[in-house]
Amino acid sequence: MKLGEGVEAAIHCVATLASVEGNSTMPGAALAESFGLSPSYLLKHLNMLTAARILESLPGPAGGYRLTRAAERITLLDIVLAIEGREPAFRCGEIRRNGPVKLDASAYVKPCGINAAMLRAERAYRAALAEVKVSDIVAEYAAEGDPRSIAASCAFVARHQRPQKSGSQNPKQT
């Protein structure tokens, strides 16, 4: 199975936004810069994350993106489904019915064994992704990452986060 490159970008952006303080935001252009991505390319994925209610987009000069809920409540599965969609990776086209010998539909009452096996694998894959929270990834990076990389990431976030007015609710606490 091959996931689109947007999944990697989306996971990194969500993990980065987990480091933003309080109810601050980070502009999409800064997120694109931090990973060397085209802003227009990344915007498409940020919009998907926003539509899935993983991110919130705030307009205006102090606007940007922030998590809608705490990183402990966002899983890798949430992000993958937001970017790739909810359809299974394998979609059985019932090609076993397409050969030169055309049999009546009653010959195919039993579900395709290949489809059943692929769907079991999909369920296992999704269950594994559902167990990994963004907060787990951030904590592991903080504990095991190269100190230079951690310092550079923290400095980048500190430089680019945009504090919001004090009356604004912090979605990460909900």
N, C-alpha and C positions, 0 to 999 in steps of 0.2 A: 504494500500500500504506500502510495506517495501522497503526502499532504502538500498543499500549495505553500509557497514561500511566505504567503501572508500569515500563516499560522505562527511561524517563528516570530515574525515582526509583532504580531498581536500579543503573544505571550510576553515578549520583552517589554512592550509598551505598558502592559498591565502591571508587570513586576516593577517597572520604573515608577509608575504612578502610585504604587503601594508605598513608595518612599517619600512621596510628597507630604509635607507637613500639614496637619489640620485639614481645613477645607480649601487649601490652595489648589490652584490648577497649573497645568503646564501646557503651553501652546503646542499644537500639532507640528509646527515647523521645528520646534526644539526637539521633539521626539524623533522626527525624521533625521535631523542633524546628528543626534546621538548614535544612530545606527547606520549612518551613511546611506539613507534611503531617499528617494524622491518624495517630496512632500505630497504631490498629487497621488502617487502610488499609496502612500501610507494613509492619506485621508480617506480613501475608499475603505480601508480596513478599520480605521477609527470609527467611521460611520456605521459599519456593521456591528462593532462592539457597542456603540451607542444605541442602535436599534434593538440590540439584545439586552439592553439595560445593564450592561456591565460597566460602561462608562457614561458619564454625563458630560455634555458639551455646554459650556457657558459662553455666550457671545460677548463681544465688546473688547476694548483695549486691555482689560485685565482678565479676559476670558481664557478659555483653554479647556482641557480635559481633566477629569478627576474620576476616581472610582465611585460607583453608586452605593457600594457597600464595602464592608471590611474585607481585606484580602483573605481572611480566614473563611469567608463565605463565597469565594470564587474559586472554582476548580479548573483544571486544565480542560476538562470536558466542556465546561461552559464556554470557554474561549474557542475551542475547536469547532463546536457546533455553531457558534456565532459566525465563524469565518467560512467553514466548509458546508454548513447546512445540516439538517437533521436526517437526510436520507442516508441509508447505509452505503458504505464504500462499494460493496458488491451488489449489483442489481441483476438478478436472474432474468434473462431474456427468453427462457424456455427454448433454447436452440435445439434441444433434443427432439423437438417436434418438427424441425425444419428439413430433415434429411430426405432422401429420395423415396423412402418408404413412409407413406402418409398413413398413420394409424388414427383411429377414432380417438377423440378426447378421453374416452373412458379408459384408454390404455395408460393414461398419465394421471390417475387419481392420486397416487402416492406422491407427496412432494419430492421434488428433485433433491437427491442426497447431497449434491454439490452445494446447492443453495442453502440447505440446512446447516452444513458444516461451516460455510462462510458466515452465516448469520450467528452461529455460536461463537466464532472467532471475533466477530464484530462486538457482540455483547461483552466478551472478556476484555477486549481492548477498551471499550467505553467504561467498563467498571474500573479498570486500572487508572484511567484518566480521571475518573470521578473521585478517586481516593487522594489525588494530589492537589493540595490547595496552593494558591499563589503565595500565601504566607509561608508555607513549607519551603518553597523555592527561594524566597527572599532570605529566610533564616539560614538555610543551607549555604547560600552565597555569602552571607555575612560571617558565618562560622568558618567556612573552608576556602573562600575566594582569596586570590592574591591581594594582599593589603594595598598594593598600588592601584589595582583595578577598582577595589572598593572605594578608595579615597577619590579616585577620578570620577567614579559614578556619583558619589555623594556630593562632590563639588559641582558637578554638572547640574544635578537636581537643584541644589541650593541656588545656583546662578539663574536658573530658568523658571523656577516655580513662581507663581503669581499669587500672593496672598489675596484672599477675598475679604470683603467687608465683614465686620464682626457680627452683623445680623444674619448672615447667611448660614443655613444649617449645614452641619458636617455630615454628609451621607455615609462616611466610613463608620460612623458609630451606630448606624441603624441596622 
